[in-house]
Structures are given as C-alpha cells and as structure tokens.
C-alpha cells in the first residue's frame, strides 16, 4: 500500500512539471476532473475498509507533491502563470511568493481530497456492479 503513495508522489511531481512547462494555465481547469477520476479509480483498486479516506489521502499526497514542485520552481511557475503572479504581487508585495502559494494550497488539497474520496466510492460501486 505504501508503494501506491510513492506512485502518488511521482504523479504529483509529474503533474506539477506538466502545469509549469507544458499546459497553459487556462487549461488547468480541465486537468482537475481528470485527476479526480484517476485518483478515484486507483483508490478503488486498493482493498481497504474506507474507500473515501484512501482516495482522500492519495489526493492529498498528489496535491502536496504538486505544490512542492511549484514551490521549488517558483520563478518558472510564475513566469508561466501571469494571472497568479499578478494576484500574488497584489496580495502583499512584502510576502515571499512561495508563502502566498503555500497559504492557498491547503484549500486546493482539501477540495481535491474530498472529491477524489467521493470518486473512489463511486468507482468502488462501479467495480462491484461489474
């Protein structure tokens, strides 16, 4: 089971790099549903007592990995995301961009985790029906 968390970390790093260097920011909204469905699918494959929490923790791991990737490459991230850069500099010019990114990240993690947990339950029911 811990091997799955390693896969989640690698997936998060890959998604973080993908959103920095490949995917334009205006298309990131389409990436979220795909991540939720994929995390739910893989979470449903694990034999566990609580499918919701399995999907939740996998999603949280992916989200933290994405954030750490963005934080480690902040200048590249902000150069490819001009709207976020504008928001960060207008929020409080005295704060480090990494801190501002880190302040918002847990909200995204919880949303991703909750929706992925629900999707894991849905995938479990679909798998049992087949």
C-alpha positions as CSV (number, residue, x, y, z in Angstrom):
1,X,0.0,0.0,0.0
2,X,2.9,2.4,0.7
3,X,4.1,1.8,-2.8
4,X,0.9,3.5,-4.0
5,X,1.9,6.6,-2.1
6,X,5.2,6.6,-3.9
7,X,3.3,6.5,-7.2
8,X,1.1,9.4,-6.0
9,X,4.2,11.4,-5.2
10,X,5.7,10.7,-8.6
11,X,2.4,11.6,-10.3
12,X,2.2,14.8,-8.3
13,X,5.7,15.8,-9.4
14,X,4.9,15.0,-13.0
15,X,1.6,17.0,-12.9
16,X,3.5,19.9,-11.2
17,X,6.1,19.9,-14.0
18,X,3.4,19.5,-16.6
19,X,1.5,22.5,-15.3
20,X,4.6,24.6,-15.3
21,X,6.2,23.7,-18.6
22,X,3.5,22.2,-20.9
23,X,-0.1,23.0,-20.0
24,X,-1.2,26.6,-20.4
25,X,-2.9,28.0,-17.2
26,X,-6.3,28.4,-18.9
27,X,-6.5,24.6,-19.5
28,X,-5.6,23.6,-15.9
29,X,-9.3,23.6,-15.1
30,X,-9.7,20.6,-17.3
31,X,-6.9,18.8,-15.6
32,X,-8.6,18.7,-12.2
33,X,-11.6,16.5,-13.2
34,X,-9.1,14.1,-14.9
35,X,-7.0,13.9,-11.7
36,X,-10.1,13.3,-9.6
37,X,-11.3,10.5,-11.8
38,X,-7.9,8.9,-12.0
39,X,-7.2,9.1,-8.2
40,X,-10.6,7.7,-7.5
41,X,-10.0,4.8,-9.9
42,X,-6.7,3.9,-8.4
43,X,-8.0,4.3,-4.9
44,X,-10.9,1.9,-5.7
45,X,-8.3,-0.7,-6.7
46,X,-6.9,-0.9,-3.2
47,X,-8.6,-3.4,-0.8
48,X,-9.4,-1.2,2.2
49,X,-12.1,-0.6,4.8
50,X,-12.6,3.0,4.0
51,X,-12.5,3.9,0.3
52,X,-13.2,7.6,0.9
53,X,-10.2,8.0,3.0
54,X,-8.0,6.1,0.7
55,X,-8.9,8.4,-2.2
56,X,-8.6,11.4,0.1
57,X,-5.1,10.6,1.3
58,X,-3.9,9.7,-2.2
59,X,-5.3,13.0,-3.5
60,X,-3.7,14.9,-0.6
61,X,-0.3,13.3,-1.4
62,X,-0.7,14.3,-5.1
63,X,-1.7,17.8,-4.1
64,X,1.3,18.3,-1.8
65,X,3.6,16.9,-4.4
66,X,2.3,19.3,-7.0
67,X,2.7,22.2,-4.5
68,X,6.2,21.3,-3.6
69,X,7.1,21.1,-7.3
70,X,5.6,24.6,-7.8
71,X,7.4,25.9,-4.8
72,X,10.8,24.5,-5.8
73,X,10.3,26.1,-9.3
74,X,8.5,29.3,-8.2
75,X,10.1,31.6,-10.8
76,X,9.3,29.2,-13.7
77,X,5.8,28.7,-12.3
78,X,5.1,32.4,-12.0
79,X,6.5,33.2,-15.4
80,X,4.2,30.6,-17.0
81,X,1.2,31.8,-14.8
82,X,0.9,35.6,-15.3
83,X,-2.5,35.8,-13.6
84,X,-1.3,34.1,-10.4
85,X,1.9,36.3,-10.5
86,X,-0.3,39.4,-10.6
87,X,-2.5,38.1,-7.8
88,X,0.5,37.3,-5.6
89,X,2.2,40.6,-6.1
90,X,-1.1,42.5,-5.4
91,X,-1.8,40.4,-2.3
92,X,1.1,41.7,-0.3
93,X,4.2,42.8,-2.1
94,X,6.2,42.2,1.1
95,X,5.4,38.5,1.3
96,X,7.5,35.9,-0.5
97,X,5.7,34.3,-3.4
98,X,6.3,30.9,-2.0
99,X,4.5,31.8,1.2
100,X,1.5,33.1,-0.7
101,X,1.3,30.0,-2.8
102,X,1.6,27.9,0.3
103,X,-1.2,29.8,2.0
104,X,-3.7,28.9,-0.7
105,X,-2.6,25.3,-1.4
106,X,-4.3,23.6,1.5
107,X,-7.7,24.7,0.2
108,X,-7.0,23.0,-3.1
109,X,-5.7,19.9,-1.3
110,X,-8.9,19.6,0.7
111,X,-11.1,20.1,-2.3
112,X,-9.1,17.6,-4.4
113,X,-9.1,15.1,-1.5
114,X,-12.8,15.3,-0.8
115,X,-13.8,15.0,-4.5
116,X,-11.3,12.2,-5.0
117,X,-12.6,10.4,-2.0
118,X,-16.2,10.6,-3.3
119,X,-14.9,9.4,-6.7
120,X,-13.2,6.5,-5.1
121,X,-16.5,5.4,-3.6
122,X,-18.2,5.8,-7.0
123,X,-15.5,3.7,-8.7
124,X,-15.9,1.0,-6.0
125,X,-19.6,0.8,-6.7
126,X,-19.0,0.6,-10.4
127,X,-16.4,-2.1,-9.9
128,X,-18.7,-4.2,-7.7
129,X,-21.6,-3.8,-10.3
130,X,-19.4,-5.4,-13.0
